[in-house]
Amino acid sequence: MKNNKPQALKINSILALTSIFAVFVATFFIWQNNELKKLLNINSFEECVKAKGSQIQTTEPPKCVTKDGREFEGPRKEEAKEDIWEKYESQNFSFIYPAGVKIKEENKTISLIYLGKTQKEETELYDGYSFSISQIENATNPLSVIKKERESSIKACGNPQKISEIEEIEVAQIKGYQYTSDCPIKTINIYLQNSKKVYRITTTWAGDEKYKNILDKVIASLNFKENSPQE
């Protein structure tokens, strides 16, 4: 009997160690399973940034890489500011536009162009929008101007069905005219007269529906100054 006691203690010790090891293994697998679930629940750039062990790349646009190697792209600087609007103001008119979108001034034309993340430069627009407003030299009647430019659009397109008829509209409390072109992408051409100056407004967009909403907001904000000075 005395010889059996050490053997029994040895067996009990092995059993205890085995139990401890089993508990440790079970705990590890439960922890690992929970960590895996947390990783699988990461489905956006914002969630990736908040997760432990993620790596943030300060590229443009920024990227976040999870512990399991998945990448999430963050918003571009322009997109991050899409809810913030700035005001452009000249001596003749003003309008608001999304912050971060560059304004280009050339001669008597003011334009802004936004290219989406999938748009390649120097290619036909398929992801983005543009807006421009220009004063037409030596013009006194917007209706005569729009008739000539619509005819030019028909000739350039070669398909009259893609060029709409002229219709009367009102922008910035000023009555004017517009026609649309679907050649090759949808473009709206608006012609207005204020203080004896005739203006052409051109908008075009392709891709996300929000681009159209942005352009509508820009045009709705357009305001001409009364008796603006001659340039």
Secondary structure per residue as TSV (DSSP state, phi and psi in degrees):
chain	resnum	aa	ss	phi	psi
A	1	M	-	360.0	-36.7
A	2	K	T	-64.5	-33.7
A	3	N	T	-72.5	-21.7
A	4	N	H	-80.3	-22.5
A	5	K	H	-63.9	-49.3
A	6	P	H	-60.5	-36.8
A	7	Q	H	-64.1	-41.2
A	8	A	H	-66.7	-40.6
A	9	L	H	-63.5	-38.8
A	10	K	H	-64.2	-42.8
A	11	I	H	-64.3	-43.1
A	12	N	H	-62.8	-38.5
A	13	S	H	-65.2	-41.7
A	14	I	H	-64.0	-42.8
A	15	L	H	-63.2	-40.0
A	16	A	H	-65.6	-44.4
A	17	L	H	-64.3	-38.7
A	18	T	H	-63.1	-41.3
A	19	S	H	-64.8	-43.1
A	20	I	H	-63.1	-43.4
A	21	F	H	-64.1	-39.8
A	22	A	H	-64.5	-40.5
A	23	V	H	-64.5	-41.3
A	24	F	H	-62.2	-45.5
A	25	V	H	-63.2	-43.5
A	26	A	H	-62.9	-42.5
A	27	T	H	-63.3	-41.1
A	28	F	H	-62.7	-44.9
A	29	F	H	-66.7	-35.7
A	30	I	H	-65.2	-43.8
A	31	W	H	-62.8	-44.7
A	32	Q	H	-62.4	-39.5
A	33	N	H	-64.9	-40.3
A	34	N	H	-65.9	-40.8
A	35	E	H	-63.2	-39.5
A	36	L	H	-64.6	-40.7
A	37	K	H	-62.4	-41.3
A	38	K	H	-62.0	-41.5
A	39	L	H	-64.0	-43.7
A	40	L	H	-68.1	-22.0
A	41	N	T	-81.2	-6.9
A	42	I	-	-82.3	112.3
A	43	N	-	-131.2	14.6
A	44	S	S	-153.3	164.9
A	45	F	H	-61.7	-42.2
A	46	E	H	-63.4	-41.9
A	47	E	H	-68.3	-36.1
A	48	C	H	-63.8	-42.4
A	49	V	H	-60.9	-37.7
A	50	K	H	-77.4	-21.2
A	51	A	S	-75.6	144.1
A	52	K	T	-69.8	142.1
A	53	G	T	85.4	-3.1
A	54	S	-	-76.2	150.9
A	55	Q	E	-112.6	129.4
A	56	I	E	-101.6	126.7
A	57	Q	E	-104.6	121.9
A	58	T	-	-85.5	58.1
A	59	T	-	-93.5	-175.1
A	60	E	S	-128.2	106.2
A	61	P	S	-75.8	159.9
A	62	P	-	-67.3	154.8
A	63	K	E	-127.8	150.4
A	64	C	E	-126.5	129.0
A	65	V	E	-112.9	124.1
A	66	T	-	-76.2	170.3
A	67	K	T	-61.8	-28.6
A	68	D	T	-92.3	11.0
A	69	G	S	91.1	4.1
A	70	R	-	-81.1	142.7
A	71	E	E	-110.5	140.8
A	72	F	E	-130.1	131.8
A	73	E	E	-93.1	132.2
A	74	G	-	-86.0	176.9
A	75	P	-	-73.0	146.4
A	76	R	-	-69.2	164.1
A	77	K	H	-59.9	-38.8
A	78	E	H	-65.7	-41.8
A	79	E	H	-68.7	-34.2
A	80	A	H	-64.8	-22.6
A	81	K	T	-105.8	13.6
A	82	E	T	-64.8	-19.5
A	83	D	T	-93.0	-0.5
A	84	I	-	-106.8	127.4
A	85	W	E	-116.1	144.3
A	86	E	E	-114.2	169.0
A	87	K	E	-117.0	129.9
A	88	Y	E	-100.7	136.4
A	89	E	E	-141.6	126.9
A	90	S	-	-116.0	-175.6
A	91	Q	S	-75.7	-10.0
A	92	N	S	-110.4	-31.6
A	93	F	E	-158.3	171.9
A	94	S	E	-146.6	158.1
A	95	F	E	-161.6	162.9
A	96	I	E	-104.7	157.1
A	97	Y	E	-153.9	159.2
A	98	P	E	-63.3	133.5
A	99	A	T	-61.2	141.2
A	100	G	T	98.8	-19.6
A	101	V	-	-84.4	128.1
A	102	K	-	-75.1	139.0
A	103	I	E	-98.9	132.8
A	104	K	E	-116.1	129.1
A	105	E	E	-114.6	121.3
A	106	E	E	-142.6	117.2
A	107	N	T	54.6	-118.0
A	108	K	T	-108.3	24.4
A	109	T	E	-117.1	129.5
A	110	I	E	-112.4	127.5
A	111	S	E	-140.1	153.5
A	112	L	E	-134.7	138.5
A	113	I	E	-132.8	129.5
A	114	Y	E	-119.6	126.9
A	115	L	E	-108.6	125.3
A	116	G	-	-68.1	172.2
A	117	K	T	-65.1	-24.2
A	118	T	T	-94.7	-7.8
A	119	Q	-	-76.0	129.3
A	120	K	-	-93.2	140.6
A	121	E	T	-68.2	151.6
A	122	E	T	60.8	32.2
A	123	T	S	-129.8	164.0
A	124	E	-	-58.3	138.5
A	125	L	-	-63.7	125.2
A	126	Y	S	-136.4	-7.4
A	127	D	S	-150.2	88.6
A	128	G	E	157.1	-168.8
A	129	Y	E	-153.2	163.7
A	130	S	E	-145.0	152.0
A	131	F	E	-142.1	135.6
A	132	S	E	-145.6	148.7
A	133	I	E	-137.0	130.7
A	134	S	E	-141.5	150.1
A	135	Q	E	-88.9	130.4
A	136	I	-	-90.4	121.1
A	137	E	T	-67.1	144.5
A	138	N	T	55.0	32.7
A	139	A	-	-115.2	137.9
A	140	T	-	-125.2	-12.8
A	141	N	-	-133.0	108.9
A	142	P	H	-62.1	-30.2
A	143	L	H	-67.9	-41.5
A	144	S	H	-67.9	-35.1
A	145	V	H	-66.7	-45.6
A	146	I	H	-66.5	-34.0
A	147	K	H	-63.5	-44.0
A	148	K	H	-66.1	-43.8
A	149	E	H	-72.7	-29.9
A	150	R	H	-66.7	-42.3
A	151	E	H	-60.9	-39.2
A	152	S	H	-65.5	-37.1
A	153	S	H	-65.8	-39.8
A	154	I	H	-63.5	-44.3
A	155	K	H	-64.2	-41.6
A	156	A	H	-68.4	-35.9
A	157	C	H	-78.3	-41.6
A	158	G	S	81.6	3.0
A	159	N	-	-138.6	97.0
A	160	P	G	-58.6	-24.8
A	161	Q	G	-68.5	-18.7
A	162	K	G	-90.7	0.3
A	163	I	B	-115.5	122.6
A	164	S	-	-76.2	168.2
A	165	E	-	-74.0	162.5
A	166	I	-	-77.1	136.0
A	167	E	E	-132.2	152.3
A	168	E	E	-82.4	140.3
A	169	I	E	-140.0	179.8
A	170	E	E	-138.2	124.7
A	171	V	E	-131.0	132.8
A	172	A	T	54.5	38.0
A	173	Q	T	62.5	24.4
A	174	I	E	-121.4	129.6
A	175	K	E	-76.8	138.8
A	176	G	E	-153.1	-159.0
A	177	Y	E	-138.9	155.1
A	178	Q	E	-150.8	157.4
A	179	Y	E	-144.1	155.3
A	180	T	E	-114.3	154.1
A	181	S	E	-130.7	136.9
A	182	D	E	-112.8	36.7
A	183	C	S	-134.1	98.7
A	184	P	S	-90.2	-22.2
A	185	I	S	-122.5	163.6
A	186	K	E	-68.4	124.2
A	187	T	E	-130.2	135.4
A	188	I	E	-107.9	127.6
A	189	N	E	-115.5	119.5
A	190	I	E	-117.6	139.1
A	191	Y	E	-127.9	125.7
A	192	L	E	-132.0	160.5
A	193	Q	E	-128.7	130.3
A	194	N	E	-144.0	129.9
A	195	S	T	51.0	47.2
A	196	K	T	66.8	9.1
A	197	K	E	-106.3	139.6
A	198	V	E	-105.2	130.4
A	199	Y	E	-117.2	144.6
A	200	R	E	-111.6	127.1
A	201	I	E	-114.7	126.4
A	202	T	E	-125.1	130.1
A	203	T	E	-130.3	144.6
A	204	T	E	-149.9	148.5
A	205	W	E	-153.6	157.4
A	206	A	E	-153.1	142.0
A	207	G	S	105.4	-123.4
A	208	D	-	-64.1	136.6
A	209	E	H	-61.0	-24.6
A	210	K	H	-64.8	-23.6
A	211	Y	H	-63.0	-41.2
A	212	K	H	-63.0	-41.3
A	213	N	H	-63.7	-37.2
A	214	I	H	-64.1	-46.1
A	215	L	H	-63.3	-39.6
A	216	D	H	-60.0	-39.4
A	217	K	H	-69.1	-38.7
A	218	V	H	-61.6	-48.4
A	219	I	H	-64.9	-40.1
A	220	A	H	-63.7	-26.7
A	221	S	H	-86.4	-9.0
A	222	L	-	-60.8	131.6
A	223	N	E	-138.9	122.0
A	224	F	E	-93.6	141.6
A	225	K	-	-86.6	136.1
A	226	E	T	-69.9	139.2
A	227	N	T	53.3	42.8
A	228	S	-	-61.9	144.3
A	229	P	-	-66.0	152.7
A	230	Q	-	-69.7	143.5
A	231	E	-	-99.7	360.0
